[in-house]
């Protein structure tokens, strides 16, 4: 996924990035929407424009839920967390920081 995100970032910054044989249209419509549609087709939920305040863990150090800055709690069987690495580092639970 990192490779896709790096390429996407470059093409989003280029005036004609979507014409460089990467996508046959604009990135949100041709790349992001199909990913979101696939997640939703499998029963998942895509939540946009939300900021995570804290990652709460279970006793076994797995994710219990996400706490959003608006107070909502997000629970699930699996999570996709799209954020810059430096922000992720600030949000990592202490129990995860020891993991290489």
N, C-alpha and C positions, 0 to 999 in steps of 0.2 A: 504494500500500500504506500510505503514511503516513496517509492519510485514514481508512482502515479501522482502523488501530491507534489513532488518536486517538479515534475513535468507540467502539471496543471498550473502551478504557481508561475512558471516561466511563460506559459502560453497566455495566461490571464493578463500578464503585464505587456505582452506584445500586441501592437495594434492589430495585426492580422494573424494572431496566434492560431486561431482555429483553421486557418488556410494552409498550415504547414504540414499537412498530411497526418496530423495527430487525430483530429476529429472532423467530421463532416458537418459541423454546426457549432453553435456556441456551447462552451463547457457545461454550464448549469443544465442545459436541456439534453445534451448528448452524453454526458458522463454522470453527473450527480443524480439526475432524475431516474435513470435506469437502475442505479444502485438503490435509491430510496424505494422505487417501485418493487424491486426484488425483495427487499427487507419486509415491506408491507404485505407482499403476496404470500410470505411465509408466516404471517400473523404478527410480525414485529411492528413497532411504532417508531416513526422518525419524528423527533422533537427538535425544532430549529429555534434559533434566537433565544437560547436558554443558557444560563451560566451555572456551572457546578460550583457550589460552595465547599462541599466536603464529600469524600468517599468514605462511607461507613463500612466497616468490615465485620464479618462473623468471627467466631472464636477460632475457626480454622484458617483465617486470613483471606477468605474469599469475599467477594463483594456482597454486602448485605443490601445496600441501596445507595443511590446518589441523593444528596440534599442540594436542591437548587437555591440560588440566591433569593428567589421569590417565595421560598418556604416549602415548595412542593417536594415530595419524595418520589423518586423514580425507582421502581423495583423491576427485576427481570431475570431471565435465565442466562442471558448473555448481553454484553454491552459493547457499543462502539463509541469511543470517546474521541471526537475530532477537535484537537486543540494544538496550538504550538507547543513544542517540547518544553520551553522554559516555563510556560504556565502549568503544564503537566507536572513538572518537578516541584512546583509550589504546592500542588494539590495531593501529591502522593502521600498516602498514610505512612506514618513512621515505621510500621511493621514491614512495609514493602521496601523501604530504603536500604535495607540490609541485603536485599536480593540482587545478585550481580546481573 
